[in-house]
Amino acid sequence: MRIVITGALGQLGRALQNALAGDDLVLIDVPDWDITDPQSVPRMADLKPEVVIHCAAMTNVEGCVNNPDLA
């Protein structure tokens, strides 16, 4: 199965890579992919995934508190 994992370099993304090692994984993370950019939608569609697992997140808690719109 072709699976896209966003936030692939984070803790959850890495754990999923291990758990899904037998599948066709497409790993997405910054700086190559910015999922907040609307152009990421057609780029991802071009990959023709069967499943997308969204693990990308802001992990800077203080940054989220100080920038709620960005978070």
PDB file of N, CA, C and O in Angstrom:
ATOM      1  N   MET A   1       0.845  -1.171   0.000  1.00  0.00           N
ATOM      2  CA  MET A   1       0.000   0.000   0.000  1.00  0.00           C
ATOM      3  C   MET A   1       0.894   1.240   0.000  1.00  0.00           C
ATOM      4  O   MET A   1       1.906   1.276   0.701  1.00  0.00           O
ATOM      5  N   ARG A   2       0.526   2.249  -0.779  1.00  0.00           N
ATOM      6  CA  ARG A   2       1.281   3.509  -0.841  1.00  0.00           C
ATOM      7  C   ARG A   2       0.737   4.436   0.239  1.00  0.00           C
ATOM      8  O   ARG A   2      -0.430   4.826   0.207  1.00  0.00           O
ATOM      9  N   ILE A   3       1.600   4.785   1.200  1.00  0.00           N
ATOM     10  CA  ILE A   3       1.202   5.580   2.354  1.00  0.00           C
ATOM     11  C   ILE A   3       2.091   6.817   2.442  1.00  0.00           C
ATOM     12  O   ILE A   3       3.317   6.706   2.434  1.00  0.00           O
ATOM     13  N   VAL A   4       1.476   7.985   2.525  1.00  0.00           N
ATOM     14  CA  VAL A   4       2.195   9.232   2.772  1.00  0.00           C
ATOM     15  C   VAL A   4       2.142   9.496   4.267  1.00  0.00           C
ATOM     16  O   VAL A   4       1.076   9.434   4.880  1.00  0.00           O
ATOM     17  N   ILE A   5       3.300   9.791   4.852  1.00  0.00           N
ATOM     18  CA  ILE A   5       3.372  10.166   6.267  1.00  0.00           C
ATOM     19  C   ILE A   5       3.901  11.596   6.339  1.00  0.00           C
ATOM     20  O   ILE A   5       5.045  11.858   5.970  1.00  0.00           O
ATOM     21  N   THR A   6       3.058  12.526   6.820  1.00  0.00           N
ATOM     22  CA  THR A   6       3.525  13.889   7.058  1.00  0.00           C
ATOM     23  C   THR A   6       4.172  13.912   8.440  1.00  0.00           C
ATOM     24  O   THR A   6       3.827  13.108   9.306  1.00  0.00           O
ATOM     25  N   GLY A   7       5.098  14.825   8.639  1.00  0.00           N
ATOM     26  CA  GLY A   7       5.806  14.864   9.916  1.00  0.00           C
ATOM     27  C   GLY A   7       6.663  13.625  10.117  1.00  0.00           C
ATOM     28  O   GLY A   7       6.815  13.143  11.239  1.00  0.00           O
ATOM     29  N   ALA A   8       7.219  13.113   9.032  1.00  0.00           N
ATOM     30  CA  ALA A   8       7.930  11.834   9.047  1.00  0.00           C
ATOM     31  C   ALA A   8       9.190  11.837   9.913  1.00  0.00           C
ATOM     32  O   ALA A   8       9.654  10.775  10.326  1.00  0.00           O
ATOM     33  N   LEU A   9       9.744  13.013  10.191  1.00  0.00           N
ATOM     34  CA  LEU A   9      10.962  13.067  10.985  1.00  0.00           C
ATOM     35  C   LEU A   9      10.698  13.209  12.484  1.00  0.00           C
ATOM     36  O   LEU A   9      11.630  13.209  13.288  1.00  0.00           O
ATOM     37  N   GLY A  10       9.425  13.329  12.853  1.00  0.00           N
ATOM     38  CA  GLY A  10       9.070  13.436  14.273  1.00  0.00           C
ATOM     39  C   GLY A  10       8.986  12.069  14.926  1.00  0.00           C
ATOM     40  O   GLY A  10       9.155  11.037  14.276  1.00  0.00           O
ATOM     41  N   GLN A  11       8.721  12.084  16.230  1.00  0.00           N
ATOM     42  CA  GLN A  11       8.677  10.844  17.004  1.00  0.00           C
ATOM     43  C   GLN A  11       7.605   9.879  16.484  1.00  0.00           C
ATOM     44  O   GLN A  11       7.892   8.700  16.274  1.00  0.00           O
ATOM     45  N   LEU A  12       6.400  10.354  16.278  1.00  0.00           N
ATOM     46  CA  LEU A  12       5.330   9.489  15.776  1.00  0.00           C
ATOM     47  C   LEU A  12       5.596   9.049  14.342  1.00  0.00           C
ATOM     48  O   LEU A  12       5.378   7.888  13.994  1.00  0.00           O
ATOM     49  N   GLY A  13       6.066   9.973  13.512  1.00  0.00           N
ATOM     50  CA  GLY A  13       6.369   9.638  12.124  1.00  0.00           C
ATOM     51  C   GLY A  13       7.415   8.537  12.017  1.00  0.00           C
ATOM     52  O   GLY A  13       7.287   7.633  11.190  1.00  0.00           O
ATOM     53  N   ARG A  14       8.444   8.608  12.846  1.00  0.00           N
ATOM     54  CA  ARG A  14       9.492   7.579  12.828  1.00  0.00           C
ATOM     55  C   ARG A  14       8.958   6.229  13.319  1.00  0.00           C
ATOM     56  O   ARG A  14       9.305   5.182  12.775  1.00  0.00           O
ATOM     57  N   ALA A  15       8.123   6.265  14.337  1.00  0.00           N
ATOM     58  CA  ALA A  15       7.543   5.016  14.849  1.00  0.00           C
ATOM     59  C   ALA A  15       6.670   4.355  13.782  1.00  0.00           C
ATOM     60  O   ALA A  15       6.678   3.133  13.635  1.00  0.00           O
ATOM     61  N   LEU A  16       5.922   5.169  13.043  1.00  0.00           N
ATOM     62  CA  LEU A  16       5.081   4.621  11.979  1.00  0.00           C
ATOM     63  C   LEU A  16       5.922   4.035  10.852  1.00  0.00           C
ATOM     64  O   LEU A  16       5.530   3.039  10.242  1.00  0.00           O
ATOM     65  N   GLN A  17       7.057   4.631  10.572  1.00  0.00           N
ATOM     66  CA  GLN A  17       7.935   4.084   9.540  1.00  0.00           C
ATOM     67  C   GLN A  17       8.362   2.664   9.908  1.00  0.00           C
ATOM     68  O   GLN A  17       8.397   1.777   9.054  1.00  0.00           O
ATOM     69  N   ASN A  18       8.683   2.459  11.174  1.00  0.00           N
ATOM     70  CA  ASN A  18       9.062   1.123  11.629  1.00  0.00           C
ATOM     71  C   ASN A  18       7.885   0.163  11.546  1.00  0.00           C
ATOM     72  O   ASN A  18       8.030  -0.971  11.090  1.00  0.00           O
ATOM     73  N   ALA A  19       6.720   0.621  11.990  1.00  0.00           N
ATOM     74  CA  ALA A  19       5.541  -0.242  12.023  1.00  0.00           C
ATOM     75  C   ALA A  19       5.041  -0.595  10.626  1.00  0.00           C
ATOM     76  O   ALA A  19       4.470  -1.667  10.426  1.00  0.00           O
ATOM     77  N   LEU A  20       5.249   0.287   9.669  1.00  0.00           N
ATOM     78  CA  LEU A  20       4.732   0.102   8.306  1.00  0.00           C
ATOM     79  C   LEU A  20       5.839  -0.192   7.301  1.00  0.00           C
ATOM     80  O   LEU A  20       5.677   0.064   6.108  1.00  0.00           O
ATOM     81  N   ALA A  21       6.939  -0.717   7.763  1.00  0.00           N
ATOM     82  CA  ALA A  21       8.123  -0.916   6.923  1.00  0.00           C
ATOM     83  C   ALA A  21       7.849  -1.752   5.674  1.00  0.00           C
ATOM     84  O   ALA A  21       8.579  -1.618   4.692  1.00  0.00           O
ATOM     85  N   GLY A  22       6.843  -2.594   5.672  1.00  0.00           N
ATOM     86  CA  GLY A  22       6.556  -3.427   4.511  1.00  0.00           C
ATOM     87  C   GLY A  22       5.769  -2.721   3.420  1.00  0.00           C
ATOM     88  O   GLY A  22       5.574  -3.276   2.339  1.00  0.00           O
ATOM     89  N   ASP A  23       5.314  -1.501   3.690  1.00  0.00           N
ATOM     90  CA  ASP A  23       4.515  -0.754   2.725  1.00  0.00           C
ATOM     91  C   ASP A  23       5.380   0.215   1.931  1.00  0.00           C
ATOM     92  O   ASP A  23       6.541   0.439   2.272  1.00  0.00           O
ATOM     93  N   ASP A  24       4.815   0.790   0.872  1.00  0.00           N
ATOM     94  CA  ASP A  24       5.469   1.797   0.050  1.00  0.00           C
ATOM     95  C   ASP A  24       5.252   3.147   0.733  1.00  0.00           C
ATOM     96  O   ASP A  24       4.205   3.772   0.566  1.00  0.00           O
ATOM     97  N   LEU A  25       6.246   3.590   1.502  1.00  0.00           N
ATOM     98  CA  LEU A  25       6.108   4.807   2.283  1.00  0.00           C
ATOM     99  C   LEU A  25       6.683   6.004   1.547  1.00  0.00           C
ATOM    100  O   LEU A  25       7.769   5.937   0.971  1.00  0.00           O
ATOM    101  N   VAL A  26       5.937   7.099   1.576  1.00  0.00           N
ATOM    102  CA  VAL A  26       6.404   8.384   1.068  1.00  0.00           C
ATOM    103  C   VAL A  26       6.482   9.295   2.287  1.00  0.00           C
ATOM    104  O   VAL A  26       5.467   9.581   2.922  1.00  0.00           O
ATOM    105  N   LEU A  27       7.688   9.746   2.610  1.00  0.00           N
ATOM    106  CA  LEU A  27       7.927  10.488   3.837  1.00  0.00           C
ATOM    107  C   LEU A  27       8.022  11.977   3.551  1.00  0.00           C
ATOM    108  O   LEU A  27       8.819  12.412   2.721  1.00  0.00           O
ATOM    109  N   ILE A  28       7.201  12.750   4.246  1.00  0.00           N
ATOM    110  CA  ILE A  28       7.104  14.189   4.018  1.00  0.00           C
ATOM    111  C   ILE A  28       7.414  14.924   5.320  1.00  0.00           C
ATOM    112  O   ILE A  28       6.878  14.596   6.379  1.00  0.00           O
ATOM    113  N   ASP A  29       8.289  15.922   5.219  1.00  0.00           N
ATOM    114  CA  ASP A  29       8.593  16.759   6.379  1.00  0.00           C
ATOM    115  C   ASP A  29       9.228  18.057   5.881  1.00  0.00           C
ATOM    116  O   ASP A  29       9.633  18.162   4.724  1.00  0.00           O
ATOM    117  N   VAL A  30       9.306  19.032   6.769  1.00  0.00           N
ATOM    118  CA  VAL A  30       9.964  20.297   6.448  1.00  0.00           C
ATOM    119  C   VAL A  30      11.460  20.056   6.366  1.00  0.00           C
ATOM    120  O   VAL A  30      11.936  19.149   7.050  1.00  0.00           O
ATOM    121  N   PRO A  31      12.221  20.772   5.606  1.00  0.00           N
ATOM    122  CA  PRO A  31      11.840  21.954   4.835  1.00  0.00           C
ATOM    123  C   PRO A  31      11.355  21.644   3.416  1.00  0.00           C
ATOM    124  O   PRO A  31      10.922  22.556   2.711  1.00  0.00           O
ATOM    125  N   ASP A  32      11.417  20.388   2.983  1.00  0.00           N
ATOM    126  CA  ASP A  32      11.018  20.054   1.612  1.00  0.00           C
ATOM    127  C   ASP A  32       9.519  20.207   1.370  1.00  0.00           C
ATOM    128  O   ASP A  32       9.095  20.519   0.257  1.00  0.00           O
ATOM    129  N   TRP A  33       8.728  19.989   2.403  1.00  0.00           N
ATOM    130  CA  TRP A  33       7.274  20.094   2.295  1.00  0.00           C
ATOM    131  C   TRP A  33       6.763  20.998   3.399  1.00  0.00           C
ATOM    132  O   TRP A  33       7.116  20.819   4.564  1.00  0.00           O
ATOM    133  N   ASP A  34       5.939  21.959   3.044  1.00  0.00           N
ATOM    134  CA  ASP A  34       5.248  22.802   4.013  1.00  0.00           C
ATOM    135  C   ASP A  34       3.764  22.529   3.835  1.00  0.00           C
ATOM    136  O   ASP A  34       3.144  23.032   2.898  1.00  0.00           O
ATOM    137  N   ILE A  35       3.194  21.733   4.731  1.00  0.00           N
ATOM    138  CA  ILE A  35       1.797  21.336   4.549  1.00  0.00           C
ATOM    139  C   ILE A  35       0.825  22.491   4.735  1.00  0.00           C
ATOM    140  O   ILE A  35      -0.362  22.344   4.442  1.00  0.00           O
ATOM    141  N   THR A  36       1.304  23.652   5.220  1.00  0.00           N
ATOM    142  CA  THR A  36       0.430  24.816   5.321  1.00  0.00           C
ATOM    143  C   THR A  36       0.349  25.575   4.002  1.00  0.00           C
ATOM    144  O   THR A  36      -0.469  26.485   3.861  1.00  0.00           O
ATOM    145  N   ASP A  37       1.180  25.214   3.043  1.00  0.00           N
ATOM    146  CA  ASP A  37       1.172  25.832   1.717  1.00  0.00           C
ATOM    147  C   ASP A  37       0.109  25.151   0.861  1.00  0.00           C
ATOM    148  O   ASP A  37       0.161  23.935   0.677  1.00  0.00           O
ATOM    149  N   PRO A  38      -0.850  25.902   0.337  1.00  0.00           N
ATOM    150  CA  PRO A  38      -1.896  25.295  -0.490  1.00  0.00           C
ATOM    151  C   PRO A  38      -1.364  24.479  -1.663  1.00  0.00           C
ATOM    152  O   PRO A  38      -2.042  23.563  -2.130  1.00  0.00           O
ATOM    153  N   GLN A  39      -0.172  24.792  -2.143  1.00  0.00           N
ATOM    154  CA  GLN A  39       0.408  24.037  -3.262  1.00  0.00           C
ATOM    155  C   GLN A  39       0.821  22.622  -2.860  1.00  0.00           C
ATOM    156  O   GLN A  39       1.119  21.795  -3.722  1.00  0.00           O
ATOM    157  N   SER A  40       0.840  22.342  -1.560  1.00  0.00           N
ATOM    158  CA  SER A  40       1.188  20.988  -1.120  1.00  0.00           C
ATOM    159  C   SER A  40       0.073  19.994  -1.454  1.00  0.00           C
ATOM    160  O   SER A  40       0.325  18.793  -1.558  1.00  0.00           O
ATOM    161  N   VAL A  41      -1.153  20.487  -1.621  1.00  0.00           N
ATOM    162  CA  VAL A  41      -2.276  19.591  -1.921  1.00  0.00           C
ATOM    163  C   VAL A  41      -2.115  18.929  -3.293  1.00  0.00           C
ATOM    164  O   VAL A  41      -2.174  17.703  -3.375  1.00  0.00           O
ATOM    165  N   PRO A  42      -1.914  19.692  -4.371  1.00  0.00           N
ATOM    166  CA  PRO A  42      -1.718  19.017  -5.661  1.00  0.00           C
ATOM    167  C   PRO A  42      -0.419  18.207  -5.711  1.00  0.00           C
ATOM    168  O   PRO A  42      -0.353  17.174  -6.377  1.00  0.00           O
ATOM    169  N   ARG A  43       0.603  18.675  -5.011  1.00  0.00           N
ATOM    170  CA  ARG A  43       1.854  17.901  -4.961  1.00  0.00           C
ATOM    171  C   ARG A  43       1.609  16.535  -4.343  1.00  0.00           C
ATOM    172  O   ARG A  43       2.101  15.520  -4.836  1.00  0.00           O
ATOM    173  N   MET A  44       0.839  16.518  -3.253  1.00  0.00           N
ATOM    174  CA  MET A  44       0.554  15.254  -2.585  1.00  0.00           C
ATOM    175  C   MET A  44      -0.338  14.378  -3.464  1.00  0.00           C
ATOM    176  O   MET A  44      -0.149  13.162  -3.516  1.00  0.00           O
ATOM    177  N   ALA A  45      -1.291  14.970  -4.143  1.00  0.00           N
ATOM    178  CA  ALA A  45      -2.170  14.204  -5.025  1.00  0.00           C
ATOM    179  C   ALA A  45      -1.370  13.540  -6.138  1.00  0.00           C
ATOM    180  O   ALA A  45      -1.697  12.434  -6.569  1.00  0.00           O
ATOM    181  N   ASP A  46      -0.328  14.213  -6.600  1.00  0.00           N
ATOM    182  CA  ASP A  46       0.526  13.640  -7.640  1.00  0.00           C
ATOM    183  C   ASP A  46       1.233  12.370  -7.179  1.00  0.00           C
ATOM    184  O   ASP A  46       1.636  11.549  -8.004  1.00  0.00           O
ATOM    185  N   LEU A  47       1.384  12.206  -5.878  1.00  0.00           N
ATOM    186  CA  LEU A  47       2.023  11.006  -5.330  1.00  0.00           C
ATOM    187  C   LEU A  47       1.097   9.785  -5.373  1.00  0.00           C
ATOM    188  O   LEU A  47       1.550   8.648  -5.234  1.00  0.00           O
ATOM    189  N   LYS A  48      -0.182  10.027  -5.565  1.00  0.00           N
ATOM    190  CA  LYS A  48      -1.209   8.993  -5.652  1.00  0.00           C
ATOM    191  C   LYS A  48      -1.192   8.030  -4.451  1.00  0.00           C
ATOM    192  O   LYS A  48      -1.107   6.813  -4.618  1.00  0.00           O
ATOM    193  N   PRO A  49      -1.274   8.602  -3.236  1.00  0.00           N
ATOM    194  CA  PRO A  49      -1.297   7.735  -2.060  1.00  0.00           C
ATOM    195  C   PRO A  49      -2.649   7.058  -1.896  1.00  0.00           C
ATOM    196  O   PRO A  49      -3.679   7.592  -2.307  1.00  0.00           O
ATOM    197  N   GLU A  50      -2.632   5.891  -1.296  1.00  0.00           N
ATOM    198  CA  GLU A  50      -3.880   5.228  -0.905  1.00  0.00           C
ATOM    199  C   GLU A  50      -4.319   5.713   0.467  1.00  0.00           C
ATOM    200  O   GLU A  50      -5.509   5.750   0.779  1.00  0.00           O
ATOM    201  N   VAL A  51      -3.330   6.086   1.287  1.00  0.00           N
ATOM    202  CA  VAL A  51      -3.585   6.556   2.652  1.00  0.00           C
ATOM    203  C   VAL A  51      -2.621   7.695   2.960  1.00  0.00           C
ATOM    204  O   VAL A  51      -1.460   7.666   2.550  1.00  0.00           O
ATOM    205  N   VAL A  52      -3.109   8.696   3.683  1.00  0.00           N
ATOM    206  CA  VAL A  52      -2.250   9.757   4.210  1.00  0.00           C
ATOM    207  C   VAL A  52      -2.389   9.730   5.726  1.00  0.00           C
ATOM    208  O   VAL A  52      -3.495   9.812   6.261  1.00  0.00           O
ATOM    209  N   ILE A  53      -1.254   9.614   6.411  1.00  0.00           N
ATOM    210  CA  ILE A  53      -1.247   9.670   7.873  1.00  0.00           C
ATOM    211  C   ILE A  53      -0.594  10.987   8.251  1.00  0.00           C
ATOM    212  O   ILE A  53       0.591  11.211   8.003  1.00  0.00           O
ATOM    213  N   HIS A  54      -1.396  11.852   8.859  1.00  0.00           N
ATOM    214  CA  HIS A  54      -0.949  13.212   9.164  1.00  0.00           C
ATOM    215  C   HIS A  54      -0.381  13.272  10.585  1.00  0.00           C
ATOM    216  O   HIS A  54      -1.124  13.246  11.566  1.00  0.00           O
ATOM    217  N   CYS A  55       0.946  13.353  10.674  1.00  0.00           N
ATOM    218  CA  CYS A  55       1.635  13.430  11.965  1.00  0.00           C
ATOM    219  C   CYS A  55       2.329  14.768  12.173  1.00  0.00           C
ATOM    220  O   CYS A  55       2.901  15.004  13.237  1.00  0.00           O
ATOM    221  N   ALA A  56       2.288  15.642  11.185  1.00  0.00           N
ATOM    222  CA  ALA A  56       2.975  16.927  11.297  1.00  0.00           C
ATOM    223  C   ALA A  56       2.303  17.784  12.361  1.00  0.00           C
ATOM    224  O   ALA A  56       1.078  17.816  12.473  1.00  0.00           O
ATOM    225  N   ALA A  57       3.128  18.477  13.141  1.00  0.00           N
ATOM    226  CA  ALA A  57       2.593  19.318  14.210  1.00  0.00           C
ATOM    227  C   ALA A  57       3.636  20.314  14.661  1.00  0.00           C
ATOM    228  O   ALA A  57       4.835  20.116  14.463  1.00  0.00           O
ATOM    229  N   MET A  58       3.172  21.375  15.264  1.00  0.00           N
ATOM    230  CA  MET A  58       4.087  22.288  15.947  1.00  0.00           C
ATOM    231  C   MET A  58       4.364  21.689  17.317  1.00  0.00           C
ATOM    232  O   MET A  58       3.435  21.341  18.046  1.00  0.00           O
ATOM    233  N   THR A  59       5.607  21.571  17.660  1.00  0.00           N
ATOM    234  CA  THR A  59       5.953  20.959  18.942  1.00  0.00           C
ATOM    235  C   THR A  59       6.462  21.966  19.965  1.00  0.00           C
ATOM    236  O   THR A  59       6.728  21.610  21.113  1.00  0.00           O
ATOM    237  N   ASN A  60       6.595  23.201  19.555  1.00  0.00           N
ATOM    238  CA  ASN A  60       7.031  24.254  20.462  1.00  0.00           C
ATOM    239  C   ASN A  60       5.804  24.783  21.202  1.00  0.00           C
ATOM    240  O   ASN A  60       5.067  25.616  20.675  1.00  0.00           O
ATOM    241  N   VAL A  61       5.590  24.302  22.415  1.00  0.00           N
ATOM    242  CA  VAL A  61       4.390  24.658  23.176  1.00  0.00           C
ATOM    243  C   VAL A  61       4.310  26.159  23.416  1.00  0.00           C
ATOM    244  O   VAL A  61       3.256  26.765  23.222  1.00  0.00           O
ATOM    245  N   GLU A  62       5.399  26.752  23.830  1.00  0.00           N
ATOM    246  CA  GLU A  62       5.395  28.200  24.082  1.00  0.00           C
ATOM    247  C   GLU A  62       5.129  28.977  22.796  1.00  0.00           C
ATOM    248  O   GLU A  62       4.425  29.987  22.806  1.00  0.00           O
ATOM    249  N   GLY A  63       5.703  28.495  21.680  1.00  0.00           N
ATOM    250  CA  GLY A  63       5.455  29.135  20.403  1.00  0.00           C
ATOM    251  C   GLY A  63       3.983  29.050  20.008  1.00  0.00           C
ATOM    252  O   GLY A  63       3.449  29.991  19.421  1.00  0.00           O
ATOM    253  N   CYS A  64       3.330  27.955  20.318  1.00  0.00           N
ATOM    254  CA  CYS A  64       1.904  27.805  20.035  1.00  0.00           C
ATOM    255  C   CYS A  64       1.071  28.768  20.880  1.00  0.00           C
ATOM    256  O   CYS A  64       0.111  29.368  20.396  1.00  0.00           O
ATOM    257  N   VAL A  65       1.455  28.905  22.156  1.00  0.00           N
ATOM    258  CA  VAL A  65       0.736  29.829  23.049  1.00  0.00           C
ATOM    259  C   VAL A  65       0.891  31.267  22.563  1.00  0.00           C
ATOM    260  O   VAL A  65      -0.066  32.041  22.563  1.00  0.00           O
ATOM    261  N   ASN A  66       2.111  31.612  22.149  1.00  0.00           N
ATOM    262  CA  ASN A  66       2.373  32.973  21.709  1.00  0.00           C
ATOM    263  C   ASN A  66       1.866  33.276  20.314  1.00  0.00           C
ATOM    264  O   ASN A  66       1.678  34.444  19.972  1.00  0.00           O
ATOM    265  N   ASN A  67       1.640  32.254  19.497  1.00  0.00           N
ATOM    266  CA  ASN A  67       1.172  32.425  18.115  1.00  0.00           C
ATOM    267  C   ASN A  67      -0.001  31.494  17.829  1.00  0.00           C
ATOM    268  O   ASN A  67       0.126  30.586  17.007  1.00  0.00           O
ATOM    269  N   PRO A  68      -1.138  31.699  18.488  1.00  0.00           N
ATOM    270  CA  PRO A  68      -2.259  30.765  18.317  1.00  0.00           C
ATOM    271  C   PRO A  68      -2.774  30.675  16.885  1.00  0.00           C
ATOM    272  O   PRO A  68      -3.230  29.611  16.468  1.00  0.00           O
ATOM    273  N   ASP A  69      -2.713  31.754  16.130  1.00  0.00           N
ATOM    274  CA  ASP A  69      -3.180  31.686  14.736  1.00  0.00           C
ATOM    275  C   ASP A  69      -2.287  30.768  13.910  1.00  0.00           C
ATOM    276  O   ASP A  69      -2.778  30.012  13.071  1.00  0.00           O
ATOM    277  N   LEU A  70      -1.003  30.830  14.139  1.00  0.00           N
ATOM    278  CA  LEU A  70      -0.068  29.966  13.437  1.00  0.00           C
ATOM    279  C   LEU A  70      -0.255  28.504  13.879  1.00  0.00           C
ATOM    280  O   LEU A  70      -0.218  27.581  13.064  1.00  0.00           O
ATOM    281  N   ALA A  71      -0.453  28.328  15.175  1.00  0.00           N
ATOM    282  CA  ALA A  71      -0.635  26.967  15.710  1.00  0.00           C
ATOM    283  C   ALA A  71      -1.905  26.360  15.164  1.00  0.00           C
ATOM    284  O   ALA A  71      -2.236  25.221  15.493  1.00  0.00           O
TER     285      ALA A  71
END
